[in-house]
């Protein structure tokens, strides 16, 4: 291996690492606030890329019907729960209508916009509008009633949600893979390296999103509320912060990050309905480097995972996944020696 090949592998690993960093940040965010190891994070990546692919074909994507179906389930659940608590029927009905209002508006907008095949940027924005609301609905249906359960119970629920979303992806998009057009087709040569416009967009958007998340947590009231919930859920409740609202906002951010990641990597590789699982799992490996608590360490771990994957695919392409997932073992062993045993509830 000479310097030119090594530089190409470093560039490829850093590009993949930028995507894994977004996955790792979303994983750490969800776990810090809700204690959920969110295995289905990768499904939002696949949904983002495949929803855009359907819009490119002029078809209404299946994620619209998933959004509408989940909203109906949440509305019915809230309606029954409200009536059991003895709330006024008018108030309960109004709450159910509010739950359905946004999904119905998104459904109507997509039904109108899909056949017209708008510009790629507008279709990407519509994709984010479709996929992002799925996060709070998933939280409401699967996790909100179990908010005080153990991490193990929440992990088991996450596995069930993963299989459900993957199965729906197969039904909605089929087994065929899709590859989206690039946002920027330019290519720039720097020595032996050829830097594509799409890679530049990936780096730029990833850095911008990380900066945006930092500003959100440091400068906004909602961000500070999420930080308070992550530090002490009971204390946040006593201070009047809604932990269920924090959970919904967290899952909305996770869905947005996942959908955006799908839009970014859609032009670089062919994605299938189940491709998001491995991407999300590599993000989880990166999050382990930060102990599911440190955002900077998770981002650095993601770059390391991308580099390991890139060089592993060069030396032993058949075992690159094994290499990536094996590096989690010494990290877990080191953390177990560093922190020792702690009860699940702690």
N, C-alpha and C positions, 0 to 999 in steps of 0.2 A: 504494500500500500504506500503510495507516494503522497506528497502534500496536496496535490490537486484533488485526489479521490477523498482524502480525509476532510478537506474543506467542503466538498459537496455533501458528504455525509453529515458534517456538523450543521450545515444549512438546512438539510432535510430534517434532521433531528430537532433543531430549534423551531422549525415551522410546526412540526407535530407537537412539540412540547408546549407551544403557545396555546394550542387547542386543549391539550391535557391540563394546562394551567387553569383554563376557564372551568373545566369539569371539576378540578380539585377545589377551586374556590367555591363553586356551588355546593359541593359535597360537604366542605367544612362549614359553610354558612348554614345549611339545613341541619347538620348534626348539632352545631353549637346552640341553635335556637330551639330545636324541637327534639333533640336526641334521636333523630331518625337517621339511620344509615341508608340513604336514599339510593337503592340499587337501580330503580327505573330512571335515573338521571339521563342515561344514554338513550332511552326511548324518545325523549324530547329532541335529541340530536337527529335521530332518524325521522321523526315526525316533521321537523323543520325542513330538512332536505327534500323529503318525499312530497310534502305539501306544496313546496315551490315547484317541484317537477310536475305535479298534477295541474297547477295553474299555468305552467308553460304549455301544457297540452290543451288548455282551454276547458279543463274539466273541474267540477266542484270536488275538492279533496274530501276524503273520508273523515278527516279530522274535524270538519264542520259538524258532521252528524254525531261524532263522539262528543264534541263540545255541547251540542244541543241535548243529547241523551243524558250526559252527566248533570247538566243544569236542571233537567226535569227531575232526576232522582233527588238532587239536593233540595229542590223546591218542595217535592212531596215529603221528604224527610223533615224539613223545617216546618212544614204545615202540620204534620202529625205531632211533632214535638211541641209546637206552640199550643195546639189545642189541648194536649195532655197537661200542659202547665197552667191551663185556664186563662190564657191570654184572650183578649177580644178577637173575634173572628175577622173583623175588618183589618186589624193590625197584622194578624197572621197572613191573611191573603195579600196584603200590600207587600209584606216581606217576600213572599213567594214570587210576586210579580217583579220585584226588584231583582231577584236572583235570575229570572228568565229574560229580563229586558236586554242586557248586553249580549248574551248568546243569540237571541233572536235577531238583534240588529246586525251582528257579525254574519249570521247565516244569510240574511237578506242581502248584505253588501257583497258577500262572496258569490251568491247566486247571480247577482247582476254583473260583477266584475270578471268572473272566471271566463266566460265566452269571449270577452273583448280583448283578452291577451294584452294587457297593458305593459308598460315598460318594466324591465327586470327589477329596477329599484322599487317601483310601486308594488310589484308582486311580492317582493321580499318583505316590504312593510306590512302587506296584508297577511303574509305568512306569520309574522311575529304577532299580529293582532289575533290570529286564529289560535295559535299554539299557547301563548302566554296565559290566557284565562284557564287553561286546563289544569295548571298547577294548583290554584286555590280550590278548585272543585275536587281534585284528587285528595287534597288534604282534608277537606270537609267530609268526604265519604269514607276514607280509609283510616285517617289518623286522628281526627279531632276528638272523637269519643274515647280514644286510647291514649290521650296526651300524657297521662300519668302512669302509663304502663312501663314495664322494664324495657331496657334497650333490646333484649333478646326477643321479646314479644313484637316490638316495633320492627325488628329485622325480619321476623317471619312474615309480618304483614307486607313488608317491602318486597319480599320474594313473590308473594301472591300478586301484588300490584304489577310487578315486572312481567310475570307470565300473562296477566290479563292484557296489558298494553301491547306486548309483543304479539299475542294472538289477534288482537284487533288490527294491528299493523298488517298482518298477513291477509286478513279479510279485506281491509280497506285498500291496500296498495298492491296486493298480489306478491308472488315470489320473484318477480322480475326486478332487476336492479335499475337504478336511474343515476344519471350524471348530469348535473346542471351546468349551464353556460357560465363562463368566467365573468366576474365583474370588471376585470381589467386585463386585456390580452397582451399588454406590453411585456417585452422581455429586455433585460439589461444585463450586459456582460461585464463582469468585474474579474479580470484575470481568467482563471479556469472556471469561475462560477457563472452560472446563468440564473439571474434572479427574476422570477416571474412577477407580474403585476399582482396576481392573486396572493402570492406569498407576502408581498408588501402590505396588502390589505389585511391579511391575517394578523401580521405583527401590529399594524397600526390600530386595528379594532380591538385586539386583545389588550394592548396597553391603555387605550382610551377607556375600555370597560373597567379595567382594574383601577384606573384613576377615578372613574365615575363612582365605583363602589366605595373607594376610600372617602371621597367627598360626601357620599350619601351617609356613611356611618359616622363621619366626623362633624358634618355641618347641618344635617337635617334632624328634625324632631323624630320622624319615623325611624331613621337610622339609629338614633340614640336609644329609642324604645327597644329596637331589636337587640342592641348591645346589652341593655339592662336585662332583657329576657334571657339572653344567653348566659349572663353572669349568675342570675338568681331568679328562677321562675316565680317562686313564692314571694320574694321581695317585689318583683315587678307587679304581681297581682295586688299586693298591699298598696302600691303606689298608684293604682288605677290603670295600669297598662294591661290591655286585653291580650292574654297569651294566645287565644284562638286567632285574634286578628293578626298578631305577630307571625303565627304559623302560616296563615294564608298569604301574607305579604312575602314571607320567606319562600314559599313554594312558587309564588308568582315570579320572583326573581330567578329561582332555579329553572323554571320553565322558559323564561326569557333567555337566560344564558345558554340553555341547551338548544333552543331553536336557533339562536344566533350562531352557535357553533356549527349547527347543521348547514346553515347558509354559507358559512365560510369554507367548510371542507367539501361541500357538495360538488364544486367544480374540480377538485383535485383527485377524487376517487369515486368509484361507483359504489353507491350505498343501497343496501337492501333493507327490508323491514326489520331485520334483527341485527343490523350492523352497529347500532348504537350501544349494544351491550358491552362489547369489547372496548369501545372508546370510553364509556363511562367507567368500566373496571380499571382501565389504566389511569383515569383521573382519580379513582379511589386509591390506587397504589401511591400516586403522588401525594394525596391527602394524608396517607399514613406517615409520610416523612415529616409532616407537620403535626403529627399526633392528633389529627382531626380537630386541631385547635388554632394553629398558627397559619395565617394566610401567607406571609412571606415564605415560610419554610415549605408550604404546599406548592407555591409557585416555583420555587427552586427545585423541589422534588420533581415537578412536572417536566422541567427542562432536562433534568437528569434522566428521567424515564424516556423522553424523546430521543436523547442521544444514545442511550443503551439500545433502544429499539432499532435505531438507524444503523449503528455499527454491528449489532447482532444480525440484522438482515443481510449485511454484507458478508460476514464471516460464516454464518450458519442460518440461512433464511428459513429453513424448515423448523428451526427451534427458536425463532425470535420471540414468539409469545411465551414460550417456556422460560426464556432468559429474563424477560420483563417481569413475569409474575414470581420468579424465584427470588428476585432481589428484595421482595417484601419480607422474606423470612429473617435475614439478619437484622433488618430494621425492627421487626417485631421483637426479636430476641433482645436486642439492645435496649429497647424501650421497657421491656419487662424487667430487665436488670436495673434500669435507671429508676423506675417508679415503684417497682414491687407490686404486690397484690393490693387491689382495692375493691371493695364491695360494689356491685352493679349499681346500687342506689346512690352511691357517693359520686 
